[in-house]
Amino acid sequence: MEGTPDELIGVTYAMPILNEVDYVEAAVQSVLDQRYDGPVEVILALAPSTDGTEDVVRRLAARDDRIRVVENPRMHIPVGLNLAIAAARYPIVIRVDAHSELGPDYTARGVAELLRVGASSLGGIMAAKGKPGFQAAVARAYNSRLGLGGGSYHSADAEPGPAESAYLGIMRADDVRAIGGYDETVLRGEDWEMNFRLRKAGHLVWLDPSLHVVYWPRETIGRLAQQFLATGVWRGELTRRLGTHNPPRFFAPPLLVLNVLTSLIVGTLQLTGVLHGTLGLITSVVHLGPLLYVLVILGAAIAGGGSFADRFRYAAALITMHLSWGAGLLKGSLRGGGTTVDRSRAT
């Protein structure tokens, strides 16, 4: 599999697609524009879409024979990825999302590093980008340690080395197939879960912070809340399955949600006179957590600069991400993932 400089390893790009009419063409073009001299193919796992995405995908496939389409009637991302990996002709599979764009040297650099360190899965940094308005605020939150809790692939200051997961991922197809591919019962957090099984099987997962992938986040507060609620639910499901194997930072948002709920209940009891006197004073300590959280969010919004509207949107994005994720994780921890899906792409 090592190849020679004159015989570069073949690469298959796997892209699950659902309702991405505004983004899919740019994502595919960023793949076709890669400065990589080895053989490549692009497999688009197309789920039934309602926004014109299917017409765009068919047009792209008709004009470039490197593009193939596989149907994903079940619509779920891990199902689409497994279909693409099963159909892959080449030993390296690179996952690409329709909401992402690769830099021109991403493949050449990533494949070379994967082979150099002997990893089975390798990823870089998610560089969120947004159009002016709320999407830009969400992108700023994504790129902040405060927004997503400091995961290594969100930090431009991260050091190269072994990692718990790989954002999207440049993968050895045979190693992924050997562990059973993506778990099709995990409808969110599928990358983390798959990389966990790779590590458990003795394979190396590697972070290369020199690699950057542009990611376009959700454009509205409603879609952001839907996305993070579903993600939190499935993180709760993974907590049920894997227990302490989940990083501690994942549990800060649900603790915040519990503290806010407790504060609201205690505050109501205090205002109605049920809690008063010494007991009312003692129980007031539960308000300190939410108060401190609000001060941190306000401080981050003020320090970030921009117009008042920019700062307000940034604060709103952070709060939406934290509370939605936290509520979802609590729900998933108690009831499991069930049939919860992220409907924020639906139209």
C-alpha positions as a Python dict, from the first residue, in 0.01 Angstrom:
ca = {
    (1, 'M'): (0, 0, 0),
    (2, 'E'): (298, 231, 40),
    (3, 'G'): (335, 290, -333),
    (4, 'T'): (613, 493, -494),
    (5, 'P'): (638, 862, -588),
    (6, 'D'): (540, 762, -941),
    (7, 'E'): (257, 535, -826),
    (8, 'L'): (45, 734, -586),
    (9, 'I'): (-221, 544, -396),
    (10, 'G'): (-574, 567, -528),
    (11, 'V'): (-822, 770, -323),
    (12, 'T'): (-1199, 744, -292),
    (13, 'Y'): (-1390, 1045, -162),
    (14, 'A'): (-1710, 948, 20),
    (15, 'M'): (-1975, 1218, 54),
    (16, 'P'): (-2321, 1160, 208),
    (17, 'I'): (-2572, 1413, 73),
    (18, 'L'): (-2919, 1526, 180),
    (19, 'N'): (-3077, 1862, 91),
    (20, 'E'): (-2753, 2047, 13),
    (21, 'V'): (-2849, 2239, -299),
    (22, 'D'): (-2666, 2555, -188),
    (23, 'Y'): (-2340, 2379, -93),
    (24, 'V'): (-2289, 2048, -273),
    (25, 'E'): (-2144, 2183, -597),
    (26, 'A'): (-1873, 2381, -417),
    (27, 'A'): (-1793, 2081, -198),
    (28, 'V'): (-1755, 1850, -497),
    (29, 'Q'): (-1551, 2108, -688),
    (30, 'S'): (-1309, 2139, -395),
    (31, 'V'): (-1253, 1764, -427),
    (32, 'L'): (-1204, 1771, -802),
    (33, 'D'): (-959, 2061, -764),
    (34, 'Q'): (-726, 1862, -537),
    (35, 'R'): (-360, 1874, -637),
    (36, 'Y'): (-315, 1498, -621),
    (37, 'D'): (-171, 1298, -910),
    (38, 'G'): (-294, 954, -805),
    (39, 'P'): (-619, 797, -929),
    (40, 'V'): (-931, 933, -760),
    (41, 'E'): (-1304, 880, -758),
    (42, 'V'): (-1588, 1064, -586),
    (43, 'I'): (-1880, 860, -453),
    (44, 'L'): (-2187, 1064, -369),
    (45, 'A'): (-2423, 877, -134),
    (46, 'L'): (-2743, 1052, -232),
    (47, 'A'): (-3039, 1050, 5),
    (48, 'P'): (-3387, 1148, -121),
    (49, 'S'): (-3379, 1528, -123),
    (50, 'T'): (-3655, 1784, -163),
    (51, 'D'): (-3464, 2102, -251),
    (52, 'G'): (-3320, 2031, -597),
    (53, 'T'): (-3003, 1862, -469),
    (54, 'E'): (-3065, 1550, -676),
    (55, 'D'): (-3068, 1750, -1002),
    (56, 'V'): (-2737, 1913, -912),
    (57, 'V'): (-2579, 1576, -823),
    (58, 'R'): (-2695, 1411, -1146),
    (59, 'R'): (-2558, 1701, -1348),
    (60, 'L'): (-2221, 1682, -1171),
    (61, 'A'): (-2197, 1305, -1229),
    (62, 'A'): (-2291, 1341, -1597),
    (63, 'R'): (-2009, 1583, -1671),
    (64, 'D'): (-1723, 1405, -1488),
    (65, 'D'): (-1667, 1029, -1501),
    (66, 'R'): (-1474, 1040, -1173),
    (67, 'I'): (-1806, 1096, -996),
    (68, 'R'): (-2034, 804, -911),
    (69, 'V'): (-2369, 812, -733),
    (70, 'V'): (-2499, 548, -492),
    (71, 'E'): (-2853, 573, -364),
    (72, 'N'): (-2905, 603, 12),
    (73, 'P'): (-3281, 553, 57),
    (74, 'R'): (-3245, 517, 436),
    (75, 'M'): (-3102, 871, 440),
    (76, 'H'): (-2880, 831, 749),
    (77, 'I'): (-2518, 949, 727),
    (78, 'P'): (-2347, 629, 853),
    (79, 'V'): (-2552, 423, 607),
    (80, 'G'): (-2442, 647, 321),
    (81, 'L'): (-2079, 627, 431),
    (82, 'N'): (-2090, 248, 445),
    (83, 'L'): (-2245, 233, 99),
    (84, 'A'): (-1966, 454, -36),
    (85, 'I'): (-1692, 257, 140),
    (86, 'A'): (-1836, -72, 13),
    (87, 'A'): (-1831, 65, -342),
    (88, 'A'): (-1484, 221, -312),
    (89, 'R'): (-1226, 106, -566),
    (90, 'Y'): (-925, 249, -385),
    (91, 'P'): (-751, 171, -53),
    (92, 'I'): (-775, 523, 91),
    (93, 'V'): (-1116, 671, 170),
    (94, 'I'): (-1156, 1039, 249),
    (95, 'R'): (-1483, 1145, 404),
    (96, 'V'): (-1615, 1478, 280),
    (97, 'D'): (-1935, 1651, 388),
    (98, 'A'): (-2145, 1852, 145),
    (99, 'H'): (-2114, 2142, 391),
    (100, 'S'): (-1734, 2133, 374),
    (101, 'E'): (-1462, 2238, 134),
    (102, 'L'): (-1109, 2098, 112),
    (103, 'G'): (-797, 2304, 55),
    (104, 'P'): (-617, 2213, -271),
    (105, 'D'): (-332, 2022, -101),
    (106, 'Y'): (-550, 1846, 157),
    (107, 'T'): (-534, 1504, -8),
    (108, 'A'): (-163, 1503, -92),
    (109, 'R'): (-63, 1621, 255),
    (110, 'G'): (-312, 1400, 438),
    (111, 'V'): (-236, 1077, 254),
    (112, 'A'): (139, 1129, 290),
    (113, 'E'): (104, 1191, 664),
    (114, 'L'): (-130, 893, 711),
    (115, 'L'): (132, 665, 556),
    (116, 'R'): (424, 830, 736),
    (117, 'V'): (284, 782, 1087),
    (118, 'G'): (116, 449, 1014),
    (119, 'A'): (-231, 567, 1114),
    (120, 'S'): (-560, 408, 1017),
    (121, 'S'): (-752, 734, 1043),
    (122, 'L'): (-626, 1090, 1022),
    (123, 'G'): (-798, 1426, 1040),
    (124, 'G'): (-723, 1795, 1054),
    (125, 'I'): (-885, 2111, 1185),
    (126, 'M'): (-1245, 2214, 1126),
    (127, 'A'): (-1232, 2578, 1015),
    (128, 'A'): (-1590, 2701, 1036),
    (129, 'K'): (-1691, 2980, 802),
    (130, 'G'): (-2018, 3169, 772),
    (131, 'K'): (-2196, 3420, 558),
    (132, 'P'): (-2258, 3757, 731),
    (133, 'G'): (-2528, 3735, 994),
    (134, 'F'): (-2617, 3445, 1218),
    (135, 'Q'): (-2414, 3185, 1028),
    (136, 'A'): (-2099, 3393, 1082),
    (137, 'A'): (-2178, 3403, 1455),
    (138, 'V'): (-2218, 3026, 1463),
    (139, 'A'): (-1888, 2984, 1278),
    (140, 'R'): (-1720, 3205, 1535),
    (141, 'A'): (-1868, 2992, 1813),
    (142, 'Y'): (-1745, 2674, 1642),
    (143, 'N'): (-1394, 2814, 1619),
    (144, 'S'): (-1392, 2919, 1986),
    (145, 'R'): (-1286, 2690, 2270),
    (146, 'L'): (-1593, 2819, 2453),
    (147, 'G'): (-1823, 2699, 2178),
    (148, 'L'): (-1739, 2330, 2142),
    (149, 'G'): (-1537, 2260, 2452),
    (150, 'G'): (-1184, 2256, 2317),
    (151, 'G'): (-1183, 1935, 2113),
    (152, 'S'): (-844, 1901, 1943),
    (153, 'Y'): (-979, 1925, 1588),
    (154, 'H'): (-1141, 2259, 1668),
    (155, 'S'): (-817, 2421, 1785),
    (156, 'A'): (-569, 2575, 1544),
    (157, 'D'): (-314, 2560, 1828),
    (158, 'A'): (-335, 2182, 1861),
    (159, 'E'): (-21, 1974, 1835),
    (160, 'P'): (10, 1684, 1590),
    (161, 'G'): (-24, 1344, 1750),
    (162, 'P'): (-259, 1065, 1853),
    (163, 'A'): (-622, 1176, 1882),
    (164, 'E'): (-952, 1040, 2010),
    (165, 'S'): (-1122, 1105, 1677),
    (166, 'A'): (-1063, 1251, 1332),
    (167, 'Y'): (-1276, 1526, 1181),
    (168, 'L'): (-1422, 1374, 862),
    (169, 'G'): (-1120, 1150, 823),
    (170, 'I'): (-864, 1017, 578),
    (171, 'M'): (-890, 642, 636),
    (172, 'R'): (-748, 308, 532),
    (173, 'A'): (-1054, 142, 383),
    (174, 'D'): (-953, -212, 481),
    (175, 'D'): (-909, -116, 847),
    (176, 'V'): (-1251, 49, 855),
    (177, 'R'): (-1411, -251, 687),
    (178, 'A'): (-1237, -488, 931),
    (179, 'I'): (-1412, -329, 1230),
    (180, 'G'): (-1750, -340, 1055),
    (181, 'G'): (-1752, 11, 908),
    (182, 'Y'): (-1967, 282, 1059),
    (183, 'D'): (-2225, 171, 1315),
    (184, 'E'): (-2554, 233, 1136),
    (185, 'T'): (-2740, 247, 1468),
    (186, 'V'): (-2547, 563, 1565),
    (187, 'L'): (-2718, 846, 1379),
    (188, 'R'): (-2500, 1128, 1516),
    (189, 'G'): (-2143, 1116, 1645),
    (190, 'E'): (-2071, 837, 1401),
    (191, 'D'): (-1713, 953, 1336),
    (192, 'W'): (-1623, 954, 1705),
    (193, 'E'): (-1776, 611, 1762),
    (194, 'M'): (-1603, 458, 1459),
    (195, 'N'): (-1266, 603, 1557),
    (196, 'F'): (-1319, 474, 1912),
    (197, 'R'): (-1353, 121, 1772),
    (198, 'L'): (-1044, 170, 1555),
    (199, 'R'): (-845, 270, 1863),
    (200, 'K'): (-990, -18, 2063),
    (201, 'A'): (-876, -256, 1786),
    (202, 'G'): (-522, -126, 1825),
    (203, 'H'): (-515, 116, 1532),
    (204, 'L'): (-372, 467, 1545),
    (205, 'V'): (-593, 774, 1501),
    (206, 'W'): (-389, 1086, 1425),
    (207, 'L'): (-441, 1463, 1424),
    (208, 'D'): (-255, 1675, 1169),
    (209, 'P'): (-335, 2041, 1251),
    (210, 'S'): (-173, 2157, 926),
    (211, 'L'): (-483, 2025, 747),
    (212, 'H'): (-784, 2256, 741),
    (213, 'V'): (-1136, 2187, 618),
    (214, 'V'): (-1380, 2473, 566),
    (215, 'Y'): (-1715, 2392, 729),
    (216, 'W'): (-2036, 2589, 671),
    (217, 'P'): (-2258, 2563, 983),
    (218, 'R'): (-2635, 2604, 1021),
    (219, 'E'): (-2780, 2937, 914),
    (220, 'T'): (-3063, 2990, 1167),
    (221, 'I'): (-3101, 2956, 1542),
    (222, 'G'): (-3379, 2701, 1497),
    (223, 'R'): (-3169, 2472, 1278),
    (224, 'L'): (-2871, 2512, 1510),
    (225, 'A'): (-3087, 2406, 1807),
    (226, 'Q'): (-3219, 2104, 1614),
    (227, 'Q'): (-2867, 1998, 1516),
    (228, 'F'): (-2722, 2028, 1865),
    (229, 'L'): (-3020, 1867, 2035),
    (230, 'A'): (-2989, 1562, 1808),
    (231, 'T'): (-2611, 1555, 1853),
    (232, 'G'): (-2654, 1571, 2230),
    (233, 'V'): (-2909, 1288, 2227),
    (234, 'W'): (-2666, 1063, 2045),
    (235, 'R'): (-2381, 1164, 2270),
    (236, 'G'): (-2608, 1052, 2554),
    (237, 'E'): (-2660, 721, 2374),
    (238, 'L'): (-2283, 679, 2341),
    (239, 'T'): (-2249, 758, 2710),
    (240, 'R'): (-2486, 471, 2783),
    (241, 'R'): (-2282, 241, 2560),
    (242, 'L'): (-1929, 352, 2644),
    (243, 'G'): (-1955, 504, 2992),
    (244, 'T'): (-1635, 672, 3108),
    (245, 'H'): (-1474, 644, 2765),
    (246, 'N'): (-1640, 978, 2682),
    (247, 'P'): (-1424, 1288, 2742),
    (248, 'P'): (-1517, 1486, 3059),
    (249, 'R'): (-1582, 1806, 2860),
    (250, 'F'): (-1894, 1645, 2711),
    (251, 'F'): (-2064, 1662, 3050),
    (252, 'A'): (-2035, 2037, 3114),
    (253, 'P'): (-2347, 2132, 2908),
    (254, 'P'): (-2584, 1882, 3077),
    (255, 'L'): (-2460, 1997, 3418),
    (256, 'L'): (-2536, 2354, 3309),
    (257, 'V'): (-2887, 2254, 3202),
    (258, 'L'): (-2951, 2083, 3536),
    (259, 'N'): (-2821, 2388, 3722),
    (260, 'V'): (-3043, 2624, 3520),
    (261, 'L'): (-3349, 2406, 3584),
    (262, 'T'): (-3270, 2387, 3955),
    (263, 'S'): (-3221, 2762, 3967),
    (264, 'L'): (-3559, 2821, 3799),
    (265, 'I'): (-3738, 2589, 4040),
    (266, 'V'): (-3572, 2740, 4347),
    (267, 'G'): (-3632, 3091, 4218),
    (268, 'T'): (-4002, 3017, 4169),
    (269, 'L'): (-4030, 2876, 4520),
    (270, 'Q'): (-3852, 3182, 4662),
    (271, 'L'): (-4077, 3426, 4475),
    (272, 'T'): (-4391, 3247, 4595),
    (273, 'G'): (-4269, 3243, 4954),
    (274, 'V'): (-4236, 2867, 4984),
    (275, 'L'): (-3864, 2907, 5044),
    (276, 'H'): (-3786, 3194, 5277),
    (277, 'G'): (-3571, 3295, 5567),
    (278, 'T'): (-3249, 3103, 5629),
    (279, 'L'): (-3348, 2816, 5400),
    (280, 'G'): (-3427, 3056, 5120),
    (281, 'L'): (-3091, 3224, 5165),
    (282, 'I'): (-2900, 2896, 5166),
    (283, 'T'): (-3075, 2764, 4855),
    (284, 'S'): (-2985, 3085, 4669),
    (285, 'V'): (-2644, 2931, 4608),
    (286, 'V'): (-2794, 2743, 4310),
    (287, 'H'): (-2825, 3075, 4124),
    (288, 'L'): (-2448, 3125, 4121),
    (289, 'G'): (-2387, 2879, 3837),
    (290, 'P'): (-2626, 3036, 3585),
    (291, 'L'): (-2514, 3385, 3689),
    (292, 'L'): (-2149, 3297, 3634),
    (293, 'Y'): (-2238, 3140, 3298),
    (294, 'V'): (-2420, 3455, 3182),
    (295, 'L'): (-2121, 3667, 3285),
    (296, 'V'): (-1882, 3442, 3091),
    (297, 'I'): (-2101, 3458, 2779),
    (298, 'L'): (-2136, 3836, 2806),
    (299, 'G'): (-1762, 3872, 2855),
    (300, 'A'): (-1690, 3658, 2550),
    (301, 'A'): (-1939, 3852, 2338),
    (302, 'I'): (-1799, 4190, 2445),
    (303, 'A'): (-1437, 4084, 2402),
    (304, 'G'): (-1504, 3952, 2054),
    (305, 'G'): (-1575, 4294, 1909),
    (306, 'G'): (-1796, 4376, 1615),
    (307, 'S'): (-2129, 4551, 1615),
    (308, 'F'): (-2389, 4511, 1889),
    (309, 'A'): (-2583, 4279, 1657),
    (310, 'D'): (-2271, 4068, 1595),
    (311, 'R'): (-2210, 4032, 1968),
    (312, 'F'): (-2573, 3948, 2038),
    (313, 'R'): (-2578, 3681, 1766),
    (314, 'Y'): (-2255, 3531, 1898),
    (315, 'A'): (-2394, 3509, 2251),
    (316, 'A'): (-2719, 3359, 2118),
    (317, 'A'): (-2525, 3098, 1919),
    (318, 'L'): (-2318, 2994, 2220),
    (319, 'I'): (-2619, 2964, 2449),
    (320, 'T'): (-2817, 2770, 2187),
    (321, 'M'): (-2531, 2526, 2133),
    (322, 'H'): (-2470, 2467, 2504),
    (323, 'L'): (-2830, 2429, 2619),
    (324, 'S'): (-2943, 2223, 2319),
    (325, 'W'): (-2647, 1985, 2349),
    (326, 'G'): (-2691, 1958, 2725),
    (327, 'A'): (-3065, 1890, 2707),
    (328, 'G'): (-3009, 1635, 2433),
    (329, 'L'): (-2738, 1453, 2626),
    (330, 'L'): (-2961, 1426, 2931),
    (331, 'K'): (-3244, 1288, 2717),
    (332, 'G'): (-3016, 1044, 2538),
    (333, 'S'): (-2854, 927, 2862),
    (334, 'L'): (-3195, 849, 3009),
    (335, 'R'): (-3381, 716, 2706),
    (336, 'G'): (-3115, 636, 2446),
    (337, 'G'): (-3091, 762, 2091),
    (338, 'G'): (-3403, 586, 1969),
    (339, 'T'): (-3514, 724, 1635),
    (340, 'T'): (-3383, 1076, 1696),
    (341, 'V'): (-3246, 1230, 1377),
    (342, 'D'): (-3109, 1571, 1289),
    (343, 'R'): (-3382, 1734, 1083),
    (344, 'S'): (-3206, 2067, 1049),
    (345, 'R'): (-3124, 1992, 683),
    (346, 'A'): (-3485, 1910, 597),
    (347, 'T'): (-3674, 2161, 386),
}
